[in-house]
C-alpha cells in the first residue's frame, strides 16, 4: 500500500509542515497501517518529505 507524501509538507507542497510533530505522527500511523511505499517527489517541499521520512 502506498502513501503520497505531498500532504506532509507545507501549504501548497512548499516548505516545511506547519506542525512537524503531526507530520511525523501521520507517517508513523501510515506505516502502522501497512504502508510499505511512500511516494516522495523532488517538488514536495522541495525535498522536505524526504527529510521528514
CHARMM-style PDB file with segment names, atoms N, HN, CA, C and O in Angstrom:
ATOM      1  N   UNK     1       0.858  -1.161   0.000  1.00  0.00      PROA
ATOM      2  CA  UNK     1       0.000   0.000   0.000  1.00  0.00      PROA
ATOM      3  C   UNK     1       0.909   1.229   0.000  1.00  0.00      PROA
ATOM      4  O   UNK     1       1.956   1.229   0.648  1.00  0.00      PROA
ATOM      5  N   UNK     2       0.516   2.263  -0.716  1.00  0.00      PROA
ATOM      6  HN  UNK     2      -0.335   2.263  -1.242  1.00  0.00      PROA
ATOM      7  CA  UNK     2       1.332   3.459  -0.834  1.00  0.00      PROA
ATOM      8  C   UNK     2       0.723   4.681  -0.169  1.00  0.00      PROA
ATOM      9  O   UNK     2      -0.472   4.722   0.122  1.00  0.00      PROA
ATOM     10  N   UNK     3       1.567   5.671   0.063  1.00  0.00      PROA
ATOM     11  HN  UNK     3       2.538   5.637  -0.174  1.00  0.00      PROA
ATOM     12  CA  UNK     3       1.155   6.942   0.662  1.00  0.00      PROA
ATOM     13  C   UNK     3       1.833   8.064  -0.120  1.00  0.00      PROA
ATOM     14  O   UNK     3       3.040   8.013  -0.361  1.00  0.00      PROA
ATOM     15  N   UNK     4       1.068   9.068  -0.514  1.00  0.00      PROA
ATOM     16  HN  UNK     4       0.089   9.110  -0.319  1.00  0.00      PROA
ATOM     17  CA  UNK     4       1.615  10.233  -1.204  1.00  0.00      PROA
ATOM     18  C   UNK     4       2.075  11.273  -0.200  1.00  0.00      PROA
ATOM     19  O   UNK     4       1.256  11.824   0.536  1.00  0.00      PROA
ATOM     20  N   UNK     5       3.358  11.549  -0.158  1.00  0.00      PROA
ATOM     21  HN  UNK     5       4.023  11.101  -0.756  1.00  0.00      PROA
ATOM     22  CA  UNK     5       3.942  12.405   0.874  1.00  0.00      PROA
ATOM     23  C   UNK     5       3.732  13.901   0.652  1.00  0.00      PROA
ATOM     24  O   UNK     5       4.239  14.715   1.425  1.00  0.00      PROA
ATOM     25  N   UNK     6       2.997  14.273  -0.388  1.00  0.00      PROA
ATOM     26  HN  UNK     6       2.585  13.613  -1.016  1.00  0.00      PROA
ATOM     27  CA  UNK     6       2.792  15.699  -0.633  1.00  0.00      PROA
ATOM     28  C   UNK     6       1.981  16.371   0.469  1.00  0.00      PROA
ATOM     29  O   UNK     6       2.039  17.592   0.614  1.00  0.00      PROA
ATOM     30  N   UNK     7       1.236  15.607   1.240  1.00  0.00      PROA
ATOM     31  HN  UNK     7       1.190  14.615   1.123  1.00  0.00      PROA
ATOM     32  CA  UNK     7       0.392  16.192   2.283  1.00  0.00      PROA
ATOM     33  C   UNK     7       1.122  16.398   3.610  1.00  0.00      PROA
ATOM     34  O   UNK     7       0.531  16.935   4.547  1.00  0.00      PROA
ATOM     35  N   UNK     8       2.375  15.993   3.717  1.00  0.00      PROA
ATOM     36  HN  UNK     8       2.855  15.557   2.956  1.00  0.00      PROA
ATOM     37  CA  UNK     8       3.097  16.201   4.980  1.00  0.00      PROA
ATOM     38  C   UNK     8       4.011  17.414   4.918  1.00  0.00      PROA
ATOM     39  O   UNK     8       4.697  17.729   5.890  1.00  0.00      PROA
ATOM     40  N   UNK     9       4.022  18.100   3.770  1.00  0.00      PROA
ATOM     41  HN  UNK     9       3.465  17.844   2.980  1.00  0.00      PROA
ATOM     42  CA  UNK     9       4.846  19.297   3.643  1.00  0.00      PROA
ATOM     43  C   UNK     9       3.990  20.527   3.923  1.00  0.00      PROA
ATOM     44  O   UNK     9       2.846  20.413   4.363  1.00  0.00      PROA
ATOM     45  N   UNK    10       4.546  21.687   3.669  1.00  0.00      PROA
ATOM     46  HN  UNK    10       5.476  21.780   3.311  1.00  0.00      PROA
ATOM     47  CA  UNK    10       3.837  22.927   3.939  1.00  0.00      PROA
ATOM     48  C   UNK    10       2.702  23.189   2.964  1.00  0.00      PROA
ATOM     49  O   UNK    10       2.424  22.373   2.085  1.00  0.00      PROA
ATOM     50  N   UNK    11       2.048  24.335   3.126  1.00  0.00      PROA
ATOM     51  HN  UNK    11       2.274  24.998   3.840  1.00  0.00      PROA
ATOM     52  CA  UNK    11       0.915  24.694   2.273  1.00  0.00      PROA
ATOM     53  C   UNK    11       1.288  24.679   0.792  1.00  0.00      PROA
ATOM     54  O   UNK    11       2.319  25.219   0.392  1.00  0.00      PROA
ATOM     55  N   UNK    12       0.438  24.057  -0.008  1.00  0.00      PROA
ATOM     56  HN  UNK    12      -0.400  23.619   0.317  1.00  0.00      PROA
ATOM     57  CA  UNK    12       0.686  24.011  -1.438  1.00  0.00      PROA
ATOM     58  C   UNK    12       1.925  23.225  -1.814  1.00  0.00      PROA
ATOM     59  O   UNK    12       2.518  23.481  -2.861  1.00  0.00      PROA
ATOM     60  N   UNK    13       2.320  22.299  -1.007  1.00  0.00      PROA
ATOM     61  HN  UNK    13       1.838  22.091  -0.156  1.00  0.00      PROA
ATOM     62  CA  UNK    13       3.502  21.427  -1.103  1.00  0.00      PROA
ATOM     63  C   UNK    13       4.829  22.170  -1.005  1.00  0.00      PROA
ATOM     64  O   UNK    13       5.864  21.621  -1.385  1.00  0.00      PROA
ATOM     65  N   UNK    14       4.827  23.407  -0.504  1.00  0.00      PROA
ATOM     66  HN  UNK    14       3.987  23.853  -0.196  1.00  0.00      PROA
ATOM     67  CA  UNK    14       6.066  24.175  -0.388  1.00  0.00      PROA
ATOM     68  C   UNK    14       6.470  24.350   1.065  1.00  0.00      PROA
ATOM     69  O   UNK    14       5.641  24.679   1.913  1.00  0.00      PROA
ATOM     70  N   UNK    15       7.743  24.131   1.347  1.00  0.00      PROA
ATOM     71  HN  UNK    15       8.417  23.864   0.658  1.00  0.00      PROA
ATOM     72  CA  UNK    15       8.299  24.382   2.660  1.00  0.00      PROA
ATOM     73  C   UNK    15       7.940  23.315   3.675  1.00  0.00      PROA
ATOM     74  O   UNK    15       7.268  22.330   3.368  1.00  0.00      PROA
ATOM     75  N   UNK    16       8.408  23.540   4.890  1.00  0.00      PROA
ATOM     76  HN  UNK    16       8.953  24.340   5.139  1.00  0.00      PROA
ATOM     77  CA  UNK    16       8.164  22.565   5.953  1.00  0.00      PROA
ATOM     78  C   UNK    16       6.709  22.591   6.412  1.00  0.00      PROA
ATOM     79  O   UNK    16       5.994  23.566   6.178  1.00  0.00      PROA
ATOM     80  N   UNK    17       6.276  21.518   7.065  1.00  0.00      PROA
ATOM     81  HN  UNK    17       6.856  20.726   7.255  1.00  0.00      PROA
ATOM     82  CA  UNK    17       4.897  21.484   7.561  1.00  0.00      PROA
ATOM     83  C   UNK    17       4.694  22.501   8.677  1.00  0.00      PROA
ATOM     84  O   UNK    17       5.639  22.873   9.372  1.00  0.00      PROA
ATOM     85  N   UNK    18       3.460  22.942   8.839  1.00  0.00      PROA
ATOM     86  HN  UNK    18       2.692  22.640   8.274  1.00  0.00      PROA
ATOM     87  CA  UNK    18       3.147  23.859   9.940  1.00  0.00      PROA
ATOM     88  C   UNK    18       3.342  23.176  11.284  1.00  0.00      PROA
ATOM     89  O   UNK    18       3.734  23.818  12.258  1.00  0.00      PROA
ATOM     90  N   UNK    19       3.070  21.877  11.340  1.00  0.00      PROA
ATOM     91  HN  UNK    19       2.752  21.355  10.549  1.00  0.00      PROA
ATOM     92  CA  UNK    19       3.187  21.104  12.580  1.00  0.00      PROA
ATOM     93  C   UNK    19       4.067  19.876  12.316  1.00  0.00      PROA
ATOM     94  O   UNK    19       3.584  18.839  11.862  1.00  0.00      PROA
ATOM     95  N   UNK    20       5.346  20.012  12.604  1.00  0.00      PROA
ATOM     96  HN  UNK    20       5.738  20.854  12.973  1.00  0.00      PROA
ATOM     97  CA  UNK    20       6.327  18.946  12.352  1.00  0.00      PROA
ATOM     98  C   UNK    20       5.944  17.662  13.081  1.00  0.00      PROA
ATOM     99  O   UNK    20       6.007  16.580  12.497  1.00  0.00      PROA
ATOM    100  N   UNK    21       5.552  17.766  14.333  1.00  0.00      PROA
ATOM    101  HN  UNK    21       5.501  18.645  14.808  1.00  0.00      PROA
ATOM    102  CA  UNK    21       5.193  16.576  15.122  1.00  0.00      PROA
ATOM    103  C   UNK    21       4.002  15.844  14.501  1.00  0.00      PROA
ATOM    104  O   UNK    21       3.963  14.614  14.498  1.00  0.00      PROA
ATOM    105  N   UNK    22       3.044  16.587  13.983  1.00  0.00      PROA
ATOM    106  HN  UNK    22       3.075  17.586  13.985  1.00  0.00      PROA
ATOM    107  CA  UNK    22       1.877  15.964  13.345  1.00  0.00      PROA
ATOM    108  C   UNK    22       2.278  15.243  12.060  1.00  0.00      PROA
ATOM    109  O   UNK    22       1.766  14.161  11.772  1.00  0.00      PROA
ATOM    110  N   UNK    23       3.176  15.827  11.298  1.00  0.00      PROA
ATOM    111  HN  UNK    23       3.592  16.706  11.532  1.00  0.00      PROA
ATOM    112  CA  UNK    23       3.651  15.173  10.070  1.00  0.00      PROA
ATOM    113  C   UNK    23       4.317  13.837  10.403  1.00  0.00      PROA
ATOM    114  O   UNK    23       4.095  12.841   9.714  1.00  0.00      PROA
ATOM    115  N   UNK    24       5.123  13.817  11.444  1.00  0.00      PROA
ATOM    116  HN  UNK    24       5.304  14.626  12.004  1.00  0.00      PROA
ATOM    117  CA  UNK    24       5.781  12.575  11.870  1.00  0.00      PROA
ATOM    118  C   UNK    24       4.738  11.574  12.355  1.00  0.00      PROA
ATOM    119  O   UNK    24       4.844  10.383  12.064  1.00  0.00      PROA
ATOM    120  N   UNK    25       3.729  12.047  13.094  1.00  0.00      PROA
ATOM    121  HN  UNK    25       3.644  13.015  13.331  1.00  0.00      PROA
ATOM    122  CA  UNK    25       2.673  11.159  13.577  1.00  0.00      PROA
ATOM    123  C   UNK    25       1.938  10.510  12.407  1.00  0.00      PROA
ATOM    124  O   UNK    25       1.644   9.315  12.442  1.00  0.00      PROA
ATOM    125  N   UNK    26       1.645  11.290  11.381  1.00  0.00      PROA
ATOM    126  HN  UNK    26       1.884  12.260  11.352  1.00  0.00      PROA
ATOM    127  CA  UNK    26       0.953  10.762  10.200  1.00  0.00      PROA
ATOM    128  C   UNK    26       1.803   9.691   9.521  1.00  0.00      PROA
ATOM    129  O   UNK    26       1.286   8.641   9.139  1.00  0.00      PROA
ATOM    130  N   UNK    27       3.089   9.945   9.369  1.00  0.00      PROA
ATOM    131  HN  UNK    27       3.509  10.798   9.679  1.00  0.00      PROA
ATOM    132  CA  UNK    27       3.974   8.948   8.752  1.00  0.00      PROA
ATOM    133  C   UNK    27       4.011   7.656   9.559  1.00  0.00      PROA
ATOM    134  O   UNK    27       3.928   6.565   8.995  1.00  0.00      PROA
ATOM    135  N   UNK    28       4.133   7.779  10.861  1.00  0.00      PROA
ATOM    136  HN  UNK    28       4.200   8.665  11.319  1.00  0.00      PROA
ATOM    137  CA  UNK    28       4.165   6.578  11.714  1.00  0.00      PROA
ATOM    138  C   UNK    28       2.849   5.809  11.629  1.00  0.00      PROA
ATOM    139  O   UNK    28       2.849   4.579  11.572  1.00  0.00      PROA
ATOM    140  N   UNK    29       1.742   6.522  11.621  1.00  0.00      PROA
ATOM    141  HN  UNK    29       1.742   7.521  11.667  1.00  0.00      PROA
ATOM    142  CA  UNK    29       0.432   5.877  11.513  1.00  0.00      PROA
ATOM    143  C   UNK    29       0.297   5.160  10.171  1.00  0.00      PROA
ATOM    144  O   UNK    29      -0.231   4.050  10.107  1.00  0.00      PROA
ATOM    145  N   UNK    30       0.768   5.788   9.116  1.00  0.00      PROA
ATOM    146  HN  UNK    30       1.196   6.690   9.168  1.00  0.00      PROA
ATOM    147  CA  UNK    30       0.704   5.159   7.795  1.00  0.00      PROA
ATOM    148  C   UNK    30       1.458   3.836   7.788  1.00  0.00      PROA
ATOM    149  O   UNK    30       0.959   2.838   7.267  1.00  0.00      PROA
ATOM    150  N   UNK    31       2.647   3.822   8.358  1.00  0.00      PROA
ATOM    151  HN  UNK    31       3.053   4.633   8.781  1.00  0.00      PROA
ATOM    152  CA  UNK    31       3.438   2.586   8.425  1.00  0.00      PROA
ATOM    153  C   UNK    31       2.729   1.558   9.298  1.00  0.00      PROA
ATOM    154  O   UNK    31       2.676   0.378   8.950  1.00  0.00      PROA
ATOM    155  N   UNK    32       2.189   1.996  10.420  1.00  0.00      PROA
ATOM    156  HN  UNK    32       2.232   2.954  10.702  1.00  0.00      PROA
ATOM    157  CA  UNK    32       1.440   1.082  11.295  1.00  0.00      PROA
ATOM    158  C   UNK    32       0.253   0.453  10.566  1.00  0.00      PROA
ATOM    159  O   UNK    32      -0.134  -0.678  10.864  1.00  0.00      PROA
ATOM    160  N   UNK    33      -0.323   1.186   9.612  1.00  0.00      PROA
ATOM    161  HN  UNK    33      -0.009   2.104   9.371  1.00  0.00      PROA
ATOM    162  CA  UNK    33      -1.487   0.691   8.874  1.00  0.00      PROA
ATOM    163  C   UNK    33      -1.102  -0.158   7.661  1.00  0.00      PROA
ATOM    164  O   UNK    33      -1.970  -0.613   6.917  1.00  0.00      PROA
ATOM    165  N   UNK    34       0.193  -0.367   7.465  1.00  0.00      PROA
ATOM    166  HN  UNK    34       0.899   0.003   8.069  1.00  0.00      PROA
ATOM    167  CA  UNK    34       0.633  -1.259   6.402  1.00  0.00      PROA
ATOM    168  C   UNK    34       1.247  -0.606   5.180  1.00  0.00      PROA
ATOM    169  O   UNK    34       1.554  -1.291   4.205  1.00  0.00      PROA
ATOM    170  N   UNK    35       1.431   0.706   5.212  1.00  0.00      PROA
ATOM    171  HN  UNK    35       1.181   1.262   6.005  1.00  0.00      PROA
ATOM    172  CA  UNK    35       2.066   1.364   4.074  1.00  0.00      PROA
ATOM    173  C   UNK    35       3.501   0.865   3.955  1.00  0.00      PROA
ATOM    174  O   UNK    35       4.250   0.856   4.932  1.00  0.00      PROA
ATOM    175  N   UNK    36       3.874   0.451   2.748  1.00  0.00      PROA
ATOM    176  HN  UNK    36       3.265   0.458   1.955  1.00  0.00      PROA
ATOM    177  CA  UNK    36       5.245  -0.003   2.524  1.00  0.00      PROA
ATOM    178  C   UNK    36       5.881   0.707   1.326  1.00  0.00      PROA
ATOM    179  O   UNK    36       6.950   0.317   0.858  1.00  0.00      PROA
ATOM    180  N   UNK    37       5.216   1.744   0.842  1.00  0.00      PROA
ATOM    181  HN  UNK    37       4.347   2.062   1.222  1.00  0.00      PROA
ATOM    182  CA  UNK    37       5.746   2.574  -0.235  1.00  0.00      PROA
ATOM    183  C   UNK    37       5.310   4.006   0.025  1.00  0.00      PROA
ATOM    184  O   UNK    37       4.116   4.282   0.136  1.00  0.00      PROA
ATOM    185  N   UNK    38       6.273   4.923   0.125  1.00  0.00      PROA
ATOM    186  HN  UNK    38       7.244   4.699   0.035  1.00  0.00      PROA
ATOM    187  CA  UNK    38       5.969   6.335   0.328  1.00  0.00      PROA
ATOM    188  C   UNK    38       6.466   7.095  -0.892  1.00  0.00      PROA
ATOM    189  O   UNK    38       7.659   7.109  -1.195  1.00  0.00      PROA
ATOM    190  N   UNK    39       5.519   7.730  -1.589  1.00  0.00      PROA
ATOM    191  HN  UNK    39       4.549   7.718  -1.343  1.00  0.00      PROA
ATOM    192  CA  UNK    39       5.837   8.478  -2.798  1.00  0.00      PROA
ATOM    193  C   UNK    39       6.368   9.849  -2.415  1.00  0.00      PROA
ATOM    194  O   UNK    39       5.636  10.684  -1.885  1.00  0.00      PROA
ATOM    195  N   UNK    40       7.627  10.070  -2.684  1.00  0.00      PROA
ATOM    196  HN  UNK    40       8.222   9.391  -3.115  1.00  0.00      PROA
ATOM    197  CA  UNK    40       8.221  11.390  -2.486  1.00  0.00      PROA
ATOM    198  C   UNK    40       8.639  11.908  -3.849  1.00  0.00      PROA
ATOM    199  O   UNK    40       9.212  11.170  -4.650  1.00  0.00      PROA
ATOM    200  N   UNK    41       8.361  13.145  -4.108  1.00  0.00      PROA
ATOM    201  HN  UNK    41       7.896  13.745  -3.457  1.00  0.00      PROA
ATOM    202  CA  UNK    41       8.780  13.765  -5.362  1.00  0.00      PROA
ATOM    203  C   UNK    41       9.698  14.924  -5.020  1.00  0.00      PROA
ATOM    204  O   UNK    41       9.583  15.523  -3.951  1.00  0.00      PROA
ATOM    205  N   UNK    42      10.601  15.236  -5.921  1.00  0.00      PROA
ATOM    206  HN  UNK    42      10.695  14.750  -6.789  1.00  0.00      PROA
ATOM    207  CA  UNK    42      11.528  16.346  -5.678  1.00  0.00      PROA
ATOM    208  C   UNK    42      10.801  17.642  -5.350  1.00  0.00      PROA
ATOM    209  O   UNK    42      11.338  18.506  -4.657  1.00  0.00      PROA
ATOM    210  N   UNK    43       9.585  17.771  -5.849  1.00  0.00      PROA
ATOM    211  HN  UNK    43       9.149  17.069  -6.412  1.00  0.00      PROA
ATOM    212  CA  UNK    43       8.850  19.023  -5.658  1.00  0.00      PROA
ATOM    213  C   UNK    43       8.110  19.107  -4.329  1.00  0.00      PROA
ATOM    214  O   UNK    43       7.612  20.180  -3.988  1.00  0.00      PROA
ATOM    215  N   UNK    44       8.017  18.029  -3.571  1.00  0.00      PROA
ATOM    216  HN  UNK    44       8.421  17.158  -3.848  1.00  0.00      PROA
ATOM    217  CA  UNK    44       7.295  18.063  -2.295  1.00  0.00      PROA
ATOM    218  C   UNK    44       8.175  18.718  -1.244  1.00  0.00      PROA
ATOM    219  O   UNK    44       8.934  18.039  -0.553  1.00  0.00      PROA
ATOM    220  N   UNK    45       8.077  20.002  -1.125  1.00  0.00      PROA
ATOM    221  HN  UNK    45       7.461  20.554  -1.686  1.00  0.00      PROA
ATOM    222  CA  UNK    45       8.837  20.715  -0.106  1.00  0.00      PROA
ATOM    223  C   UNK    45       9.600  21.902  -0.650  1.00  0.00      PROA
ATOM    224  O   UNK    45       9.344  22.993  -0.142  1.00  0.00      PROA
ATOM    225  N   UNK    46      10.480  21.842  -1.589  1.00  0.00      PROA
ATOM    226  HN  UNK    46      10.689  20.955  -2.002  1.00  0.00      PROA
ATOM    227  CA  UNK    46      11.089  20.644  -2.165  1.00  0.00      PROA
ATOM    228  C   UNK    46      12.040  19.954  -1.187  1.00  0.00      PROA
ATOM    229  O   UNK    46      12.704  20.603  -0.378  1.00  0.00      PROA
ATOM    230  N   UNK    47      12.089  18.677  -1.278  1.00  0.00      PROA
ATOM    231  HN  UNK    47      11.550  18.150  -1.935  1.00  0.00      PROA
ATOM    232  CA  UNK    47      12.953  17.773  -0.505  1.00  0.00      PROA
ATOM    233  C   UNK    47      12.578  17.670   0.976  1.00  0.00      PROA
ATOM    234  O   UNK    47      13.262  16.980   1.732  1.00  0.00      PROA
ATOM    235  N   UNK    48      11.524  18.332   1.396  1.00  0.00      PROA
ATOM    236  HN  UNK    48      10.968  18.893   0.782  1.00  0.00      PROA
ATOM    237  CA  UNK    48      11.103  18.276   2.795  1.00  0.00      PROA
ATOM    238  C   UNK    48      10.551  16.899   3.142  1.00  0.00      PROA
ATOM    239  O   UNK    48      10.833  16.377   4.221  1.00  0.00      PROA
ATOM    240  N   UNK    49       9.771  16.308   2.250  1.00  0.00      PROA
ATOM    241  HN  UNK    49       9.541  16.732   1.374  1.00  0.00      PROA
ATOM    242  CA  UNK    49       9.189  14.993   2.561  1.00  0.00      PROA
ATOM    243  C   UNK    49      10.280  13.956   2.804  1.00  0.00      PROA
ATOM    244  O   UNK    49      10.148  13.121   3.698  1.00  0.00      PROA
ATOM    245  N   UNK    50      11.351  13.999   2.023  1.00  0.00      PROA
ATOM    246  HN  UNK    50      11.458  14.677   1.296  1.00  0.00      PROA
ATOM    247  CA  UNK    50      12.460  13.062   2.238  1.00  0.00      PROA
ATOM    248  C   UNK    50      13.113  13.286   3.598  1.00  0.00      PROA
ATOM    249  O   UNK    50      13.463  12.323   4.279  1.00  0.00      PROA
ATOM    250  N   UNK    51      13.280  14.529   3.996  1.00  0.00      PROA
ATOM    251  HN  UNK    51      12.996  15.312   3.443  1.00  0.00      PROA
ATOM    252  CA  UNK    51      13.882  14.831   5.299  1.00  0.00      PROA
ATOM    253  C   UNK    51      13.004  14.330   6.442  1.00  0.00      PROA
ATOM    254  O   UNK    51      13.516  13.813   7.435  1.00  0.00      PROA
ATOM    255  N   UNK    52      11.705  14.477   6.312  1.00  0.00      PROA
ATOM    256  HN  UNK    52      11.289  14.897   5.506  1.00  0.00      PROA
ATOM    257  CA  UNK    52      10.797  14.019   7.365  1.00  0.00      PROA
ATOM    258  C   UNK    52      10.835  12.501   7.507  1.00  0.00      PROA
ATOM    259  O   UNK    52      10.805  11.970   8.618  1.00  0.00      PROA
ATOM    260  N   UNK    53      10.901  11.811   6.375  1.00  0.00      PROA
ATOM    261  HN  UNK    53      10.926  12.242   5.473  1.00  0.00      PROA
ATOM    262  CA  UNK    53      10.918  10.350   6.405  1.00  0.00      PROA
ATOM    263  C   UNK    53      12.237   9.874   6.973  1.00  0.00      PROA
ATOM    264  OT1 UNK    53      12.461   8.669   7.087  1.00  0.00      PROA
TER     265      UNK     53
END
